[in-house]
Amino acid sequence: MLTTGNQLKAARALIGMNQGALAKLANLNINTIQNMEGAGAGPIAGRAANVHAVQAVLEGAGIEFLNGDRPGVRLKNG
């Protein structure tokens, strides 16, 4: 599950997707993505629907969200 701004930023970096492309694919404004990433290590604030839309796009691009002791991301196997 996507939980922090840093996790979002890392996921984008891992697949080489810029904020504008993510915003377009998630049908959101780029400012929304910027605000979500602005949370840093803290939890993403805002509409749950927006977080779910971003998460769906990133998972569709091959990202797996890790939420053990520290949130993280990795590419899905296969």
C-alpha positions as CSV (number, residue, x, y, z in Angstrom):
1,M,0.0,0.0,0.0
2,L,1.2,3.5,-0.9
3,T,1.7,5.3,2.4
4,T,4.4,8.0,2.3
5,G,5.6,10.7,-0.1
6,N,9.1,9.2,-0.2
7,Q,7.6,5.9,-1.2
8,L,5.8,7.5,-4.1
9,K,8.9,9.4,-5.2
10,A,11.0,6.2,-5.0
11,A,8.4,4.2,-7.0
12,R,8.4,6.8,-9.8
13,A,12.2,6.8,-9.9
14,L,12.4,3.1,-10.0
15,I,10.4,3.0,-13.3
16,G,11.6,6.3,-14.6
17,M,8.2,8.0,-14.6
18,N,8.0,11.8,-14.2
19,Q,5.4,13.5,-12.1
20,G,3.5,14.8,-15.2
21,A,3.2,11.4,-16.7
22,L,1.9,9.9,-13.5
23,A,-0.6,12.7,-13.0
24,K,-1.9,12.2,-16.6
25,L,-2.2,8.4,-16.2
26,A,-4.0,8.8,-12.8
27,N,-6.3,11.6,-14.1
28,L,-4.9,14.0,-11.5
29,N,-3.3,17.4,-11.6
30,I,0.5,17.5,-11.3
31,N,0.1,19.7,-8.2
32,T,-1.6,16.7,-6.5
33,I,1.4,14.5,-7.2
34,Q,3.7,17.2,-6.0
35,N,1.7,17.6,-2.8
36,M,1.7,13.9,-2.2
37,E,5.4,13.6,-2.6
38,G,5.9,16.7,-0.4
39,A,4.8,14.6,2.6
40,G,8.3,13.1,2.6
41,A,8.7,10.4,5.2
42,G,5.3,11.2,6.6
43,P,1.9,9.8,5.6
44,I,0.3,11.1,2.4
45,A,-2.6,13.5,3.2
46,G,-5.5,14.1,0.9
47,R,-8.2,12.1,-0.8
48,A,-8.0,8.4,-0.5
49,A,-9.3,8.1,-4.1
50,N,-6.3,10.0,-5.3
51,V,-3.9,7.8,-3.5
52,H,-5.6,4.7,-4.8
53,A,-5.5,6.1,-8.4
54,V,-1.8,6.7,-8.1
55,Q,-1.1,3.3,-6.5
56,A,-3.0,1.6,-9.3
57,V,-1.0,3.3,-12.0
58,L,2.3,2.4,-10.4
59,E,1.3,-1.2,-9.7
60,G,0.2,-1.5,-13.3
61,A,3.7,-0.3,-14.3
62,G,5.3,-3.1,-12.2
63,I,5.8,-1.6,-8.8
64,E,5.2,-3.5,-5.6
65,F,4.7,-1.6,-2.4
66,L,6.3,-2.9,0.8
67,N,5.0,-2.0,4.2
68,G,7.0,-3.8,6.9
69,D,8.8,-1.8,9.6
70,R,9.7,0.8,6.9
71,P,7.7,1.5,3.8
72,G,9.5,0.7,0.6
73,V,9.1,-0.2,-3.1
74,R,10.5,-2.8,-5.5
75,L,9.8,-4.1,-9.0
76,K,7.5,-7.1,-9.2
77,N,9.1,-10.4,-10.2
78,G,8.3,-11.6,-13.7
